[in-house]
Amino acid sequence: MPMMRDALRSIFKIRLSDRAVAGLALAVVGLALLAIGSRDPRTHGLGVLCPSRRWLGIYCPGCGSTRATYDLLHGDIIAAWANNPATLLLGVPVALWLVASSVVTLVHGRRPRLTLPNRLGLWLAGALLLYTIARNIPHAAFDAWRPPVVHETSGS
């Protein structure tokens, strides 16, 4: 959250406390989940096709994550997995940590510390790169890695 706080300070020339940033983050996440959960992206779309899908014709690691999030919000874990396994494996734990740390910040007034191994970022970047490559290999063995095809006007 320090990056978000510093970005907001530089854009709006205001000083925000950690509590204010945490409250703002929770509000934004809540509104985003409400927006995603209220309309099925398979039928309504979000009006924006993933840029990597539109311009490069490839699936990025996030393609299908909007549909996966919708499915998770409606309790359909199997459909969420089919749309984007990375959402369940990475997105959910990261989202839970961010929400939990924001709540702790609101209650206690300071951000909790999370110490991770130094190379974890490199391993995750490598795993996402391999995932991206695998889901774009045009072979039946990798069909399950791609999100189900929906009409091209819908979002991720």
N, C-alpha and C positions, 0 to 999 in steps of 0.2 A: 503493500500500500504506500510506501514512501514515494515511489515513482508517480503514482496517481496524485498524491497530495502535492508534490512538487510541480507536476504538470498543471494542476488546477491553479496553484499559486502563480505560476508564470503567465497563464492565459488570462486569469481574471484579476491579477495583481492584488490578491487577498491572501490572508493567512488563515488556513483552516486547521483546526485541531484534529488530532487523530480520531476523536469521537465523531466529528462532523464528517470526515471522509468515510468512516465506517458506516455511518447512517446513510450517507448518500449512496455508497456502494450497495448496501442492502436494499435501498429503495429501487435502484436501477435494476438489480438482479430480480427483485420481486416483480417489477413491471415487465421485464423481458420474459420471465417465465409465464406470467399471466397472458402476455401477447402470444407466445408460442403455444401455450396450452389451450387457448380459446378457439383456435382455428387450425384444422388439420392441414399441414403444409402440402400434403399430397393432392388435395382438392382445391385449396385456395392459394397455395404458394405464398411467397413473401414478396413477389414481384422482382426479385433479383436472383439471377443465376450465379452460382459460384464463379468468380473471375477465372480461376484455373480451368474450370470446365468450359466456360464460354470462350476464352481466348486461346487456350492451349489444347483443349479437347481432352484433358486428363482429369482424373479424380484426385483431389488433394486429400490429405489426411482427415480433413473436416467434412468432406462431402457426405451428406446423409446425416449429419449431426443434428440438424434442426428437426428432421423427422424422428431421429432417435430420441431427442429430448421430448418431443410431443408424446411419443409412445411411452417413455418412462413416466411422464406426468399422468398418463392414463393407465399405468400399471402393466403395460405389455412389454415385459423384458425381452421376450423372444423377438418381437418385431424391432425393438430398439437395437438388439444385437445384430439383426439382419441389415439394418440401415447403416450402422457404423459401430463396430466393436470398440474402437478407440474411445468413443464417448463413454462407454461403461468402464473401460479399463483405466482411462486417464482423466476424462472430463469430470466424471462423478466424484472421484476422490479430491481432485483439485477444487471443484466447486464446494464440496462439503468443508474442506479446510478454509476456503475463503469466507464462507458464511460463518463458520465457527469462530474464526479469528476476528471477524467483524463484530460478532456478538460479544466476545471477550473484550474487545477494545471499547465497545459501548459501555459495558458494565464496569470495567476496571480503569479505563482511561489510558491504557497503554497497549501497544501491539504485542501479541505473544511472539516469541522467537521460535523459528523452525530451523533446525540445523540439519542439513542434508549432506551426504557425501559430495565432495567436489566434482567428481566425474559423473554424477547422476544426470546432469544436464546433457553431457555428451552422449551418454547411453540412450537417453530418451530421444535426442535428436537423431541419432543413428537408427533407432527402432522406428521412428516415424518416417524416416527416409526409406527404409526397407519396406515398410507398410505401403507407402505411396507407390514405390516401384512395383510391388507384388499386385496391388489392386489395379494396376494399369497394364499388366501382361495379358495380351489377348489370347488366352488359352482357357479351356473349360475348367482346368484344375484351379484357376484363380477366380472363377465366377462368384464364389461365395464371399470374396473379399470386397467386391464392388457393391454399392448400394443398389437396391432394386430400381429398375428404370421407371421413371414417372415422366409426365409430359415436361418438356424442356423449359417451360415458363416458371416452374416452381423453384423455390430456393433450395438451399442445402438441406 
